[in-house]
Amino acid sequence: VKGIVYSGNLDGTLFALDLYTGKVRWKYKTENQIMGSPNLWQSGGKSYIIVGSYDYDLHCVDAYTGKLIWKYETDNYVNGTTAIYDNHAIFGGCDGFIHIVNVATGKLKEKINVGTYVASSATVDNNRAYVGDYDGKFSCVGIKEKKIVWKYLEKKEKLPFIGSPALYKNYVVIGNRDKNLYCFNKNNGKLLWKKTMGGRVDASPVIAKEKIVVATMKGDIKIIQLSTGKQLMSYELGSPVSSSPAVIDQKIIIGADDGKIYCFGKK
């Protein structure tokens, strides 16, 4: 954002780096590892970075100085990325709750019980938060209703949702460690389709031009038709992928566990 890259590491340090030189602008230290990506909130001409940590806290720091503004304490690890919606930070925790926190003050507005660990990040649209949990349940949480509006539970496997949902029009898509990619109607929770990806899906899918880009821990990257679940392309990297792909300028860019960055598209 504005020439600065924000990233956390597994030592619990949040970095602000110059985009063009890589020079460290500032560092902010939490008390445990940072797994989820930072998010940005802007208000009154100022910018703030919101990030969760395994120290049980959600941290808000000044985007330009790294100075702590507030901390909000949960009862367990904060694994995913926080969504910012209507001046609230919305995130799931390993304490089994969806937390809705006033992003200006760090004060809790509401906690909604989902019953188990939430490692996945929530995707928020039209006062609804969509999130998967560690027991294989995918839920739509009503922010105004302060309750679960609908939920889906795969009866056989009940394996974790680790990646975050992608949302487009009335579709919401998420991968699971049971090796399937799921597509739901976001309004009523109807399962539109599920397709095996051949390996567990920890990465978050990306939707671009009504196609889904998804990577697997088996080491494959696939393009799936959003409306039908039909596979349009598959490429074997040969190395597990837990990070999410980026799609830009007709290209797909993705990093794998072999330490390489891959780019797909026209040269």
Buried (B, 14 or more C-beta within 10 A) or exposed (E): EEEBBBEBEEEBBBBBBEEEEEEEBBEBEBEBBBBBBBBEBEEEEEBBBBBBBBBBBBBBBBBBEBEEBBBBEBEBBBBBBBBBBEEBBBBBBBBBBBBBBBBBEBEBBBBBEBBBBBBBBBBBBEEBBBBBBBBBBBBBBBBEEEEBBBBBEBEEEEBBBBBBBBBBEEBBBBBBBBBBBBBBEBEEBEEBBBBEBBBBBBBBBBBBEEBBBBBBBBBBBBBBBBEEBEBEEEBEBEBBBBBBBBBEEEEBBBBBEEEEEBEBEEE
